[in-house]
Amino acid sequence: MPLALDNLRVGRRYRLVNQGEVRTIEIMNRLSGDDFKVKDLDTLEYYTIHELLQWGKGKDYDLEEYN
């Protein structure tokens, strides 16, 4: 079962699977409500959670803590 966005914590790492893409992200800071600035640990690019989920949540959607 995926974590809810409001359970994410700054400084923690997570594995996000959505619509066939797998990303390892680190939460950098909370922007507002349930939007966060995240760092993609594979490409070192910065995104927001809303950018990653802008096309919706697919059937394979999963969000879990990554150690």
C-alpha positions, 0 to 999 in steps of 0.5 A: 500500500502506498504512503499518503503524500502527507506522510512524507518527511523532509530528508527521507528517501522514497521509491516512487513508481508511477505509470511505468517509471521508477524514481528514487527521490529525496524530499528536500523541503515542503512547499505547501500543503501536500507539495514537496520539492524533491531531488531525483537521486538517479539524475540529480534533477529537482522536481515537485511532487505535483510535477511527477504526478501531473498526469495522474496516478497509474495502476502501478502507483506505489510510494514507499520509504527507501533506505 
